[in-house]
């Protein structure tokens, strides 16, 4: 039976209730949040995967469910105040608050460093990110449930991967693989709503999505420079994503799990175009973002791609060992 990571869902009444965090665990939970925040800055590394590896994924999803339920109760009622407070009391505060503080600190402190590294070393950074994302393709594939339908089912699966891959490849080509100097706020808002899915769907990288559409560097720069207008719009989009898109993806993962994971794989595969290290620059004869054959420098991007792939594979191995149920034979000995 294939190991699989848990998917976002509302906590069921039959699932075991995880113990609530204690005040003494706040520093550890802050470190966990910082690791998740750092992961969100790196294209190809999923914050959801890091949450799995650090052992807080299911409790964080449960807390998010109660926070969303509290917000819905506050808006819809019928008893707004009672419904809001009832769901809010179910949130594990000593887990959520330190984690959020750690995530915010990591993002605020590291955003500028990462942005400068990407801007000053475009070929090497794309090589690193290419390796990270290429290896991350394993994540949705290894979560696939068993397929059905024989040859017809295989053809359908190929189409479900190929169509999103082709669409992503074409859209990234239209974006030119570059960076938007002054993105409109409506685009920032919608991009944040999609990128936030990485927090709850293991294997999906929000930073990679931002990089593919040209908003990665502008977003890091806005955080580093404390551009409150940009940050407010991005935050509002992220909240919308948590309330809508995340819920839709969660439902699709439960009702059409195989097709959803295959489509995710296709989108990631096609979007790799944005991360090909050797691309035409602004004003070049080939055109900005054109895919070029490998040329000097060769060693740095290739070695960094291999290193990035190794990091993702190591995370997958650790996650698999953590998620694997204990051997009952060993328990009896």
N, C-alpha and C positions, 0 to 999 in steps of 0.2 A: 504494500500500500504506500502511495507516495506521500511524503511529508508535505504538509501545507501550512502556511502561516494563516493566522486568523484574519478574517475580513471584518470591516466595520459593520457593526450591527447594534441594534438596541439590546441592552442586557435582558436576557430572558429570565422569567421567574424561576426556572429550574436550574440555571447556571449557578455555580458556587459563588458566594459573595467574598470578594478579596478583602483581607484585613485592611482597615484604613491606616494611612501613614501616621506616624507619631511625630511630635515636634523634633525629637532627636534625629529623625531622618531627613529633616529639611536640607541640611548641607548636601547630602548625597543626592537628593532629588534636584537640587539646584545644579549640581554637576551633570546629572542626566539631561536636564533641560539645555545646558550649555552645549553638550555633545549633539543634541538634536538640532539646536540652532546653527552650529557649525556645519552640520550636514546639509542644512537647507541653503547654505551659501555656495555649495559645491555642486555644479551640474553633474548629474549621473548618480549622486548619492541621495537616497531617499530618507527623509526624516522619519517616516513610518518604519522603515527597516531598522534604523538606529534605535527607535523606541522598542521594537521587538527585541533587539540584541541586549538592550539595557534592562529589559524585564518590566517595562511600565506600559506597554502598548494597550493591553486589555483594560487596565484601570484608567488610562487616559481616555480611551474611547467611551468608557462608562461615564466618566466625569463630563466629557463633551456632550454626551446624550442628555444628561440631566441639566446642563447649562442651556442647551437648545430648548429642552422642554420648559425650562423656567422662562425663557424669553417668549416662547409661544404662548404660555399661560398668561404672561403679562399683557400680551397683545390681544388674545382671543377671549380670555376668561374661561368659564363664566365668573368665577370668583378670582379675579386677577391677583390680588394680594396673597391670598391663601395658597393658590396654585404656585405662584412664583416662589414663595418662601418654602413650601413643601419640597419642591425640586431642588432649590438652592441648598437645603440642609443635607441633601443626599450627595452633594459634591464633596469629594475628599480634598478639603482645603489644604492640608499639609502636604499633599502631593502636587496639586495644581498650581498653587501660588509660587512655591519655590521653583517649580519647573518653568513657569512662565518668566519668572525673574531671571533664571539662568539663560533661557533662550534669548530674551531681550538683551542681556548683557553681552552675550556672545556675538549677536548680530551687530550691535552698535559698535563694539570694539574691533571686530574683525572685518567688517564690510569694506572699509577703506583700503586695508591691506590687500584683500583679495582683488578688489577692483583695479588697483594699481598693478598688481602682478599680471592680471589679464590684459590690461591696456598696454603694458610695456613689453610683454612677451606673447604676442598673439599666436604665433605658430606653435610654440611649446605648450601654451595653455590649452589650445585646441587639441593638441596631441594627448595631453593628460585627460581632458574631458571626453575625447573620443574613446579612449580605453575604458573609462568609468562607465559610460553609457552602453558601449558595446557589450561589456560583461554583464551589465544590468538586464540585458535581454533575457538572461537565464531566469530572472525572478518570476515574471508572469508565466513563462513556459513551464517551470517546475510546479506551479500551482494549478495547472490544468487538470480538471477531472477527466475521467475516461471518456473517449469519444465514441460515437455511435454512427451507424449508417454505412459502414464499409467504404467502398470506393467513392460513393456519392458524398458521404460525410467528409472524406479526405479532401475532395474537390471544394466542398463548401468551406472547410477550414482554411484552405489555401486562399480562397477568395476573400475571406474575412480578414486575413493578414495582408494580402496584396493590395486591396482597395485603399484601406487607410494609409498604407505605406506609400502608395503612389500619390495620394492626396497630400500627405505631409511633405513628401519630396518636392512636389510642385509648389506648395505654399512657401516652403523655406527658400526655394529658388526665386520666387517673387520678392521675398524679403531681402534677397541679395546677400544673405549671410552677414549683414552688417549690424550696426547699432543705430537706433533712432536717436538723433540728437535732442529733439524736443517733442517727445511723444504726447499726443493729446490725452487729456485726463480720462475721457471715456474709454480709451484703449487700456490705460493703466488699470482702471476699475475692473474691466472685463478680464484682463489678464490675471489680476490678483484672484478673482473668483475661481479661475481654473487652477492656478498654481497652488492654491491652498489645499487642493486635494492630496498633495504629496504628504501632508501631515497625517492623513488617515488611511492612505492606500499604500501599503508597503511595495517598494519597487518603482514607484513613480516619483520622478524628481521635478519639483516645482522650478528650481533654478534652471534646469535644462529647458523647460518650456519657455521661460523668460529669455534664455539665450537664443533659442530658435527663432523667436519673433522680434529679436533686437532690443529687448527691454532689460536685459541682465545688467549691463554696465550702468544705464541710467538709474536703475533701482538701487544698486549698491552705492552709487554716487549720492543719490538723494538721502539715503540713510546716513552716510558718512558726513554729509554737509548739513544734516538736520533740516532738510527741506520739509517743513511741516505740512505744507499744502499737498505735496506729492505723497507723503507718508499717510496723511489722513484719507486721501482718495484710495490708496492701495489698501489701507486697513478696512475701509468700508466695503471694498470689493471682496476682501478676504472673508468678512462676516457674511456677505451675501452667499459666497461659495460654500461656507460651512452650513448655512441654512437651506441651501437648495442643491447645488451641484453635488456636494458630498453625499447628500441623502439619495440623490438619483443614482449615483455610482454604486452606493451601498446596495440599493434595491436591485440594480442590474447584476451585481456580483452574486446575488442570491437567486435571482430568477433566470438569468442567462449567463451563468458564470463562465462557461467555456468561451462563448462568443465574445464576451466583454474582455477577457484576458487576451484572447487572440487579437482583438482590435487594438488593445493597448500595445501589444508587441509590434504590430504593424506601424502604429504611430511613432513609436520609439525608433524603429528601423528606418523609416523614411526620413525622420528628422535628423538622423546622423549626418545628413548632407551639410548641416550647419556647422558640424564639428570637424570636417575634413581639414587637416592642418594646412594643406597647401591650396590657397585660394587667391584669385586675382584681387589686387588692391584697388583703391580709388584711383581712377584715371589710367589704369593699366589697359593694354591693348585687348586683353581677354575679357575685361569687364569686371566690375566689383562683384565679388562672391563667386566668380567662375571657378569650377573645379579644375585643378592643375595636377599634372603628374608630379610624383615626389621629386624634390630637388633639395639642394643644400639650403638650410641645415637639415640633415637626416637623423643623426644620432639622438639629439635631444627629444624631438617629438615622438620618435619610435620607442625610446626607453621610457619616457613618461607615460605613453599609452600602455605599455606593458605593466608599469607600476600601478597605474590607475585600475587596470583590469585585476591585478593581484589583490588590491585593497577590497574591491567589490566581492571577489571570490572568497576572500577571507571572512568578510562579513556574512556571506551566505552560509559558509561552513559553520561559523559560530551560531548563527540563528538556527540552523538545522539541528545542531546538537542540543540547543536550549529547548527547542520545540518538540524534540523526539520524546515520546512517552517512555517512562522507565520500563525496563525489561522485567516482566512479572516473574521470570525464572530467577532473576537476580534478587528479587524481593523476598523470594521464599527461602533463599540460602542463608 
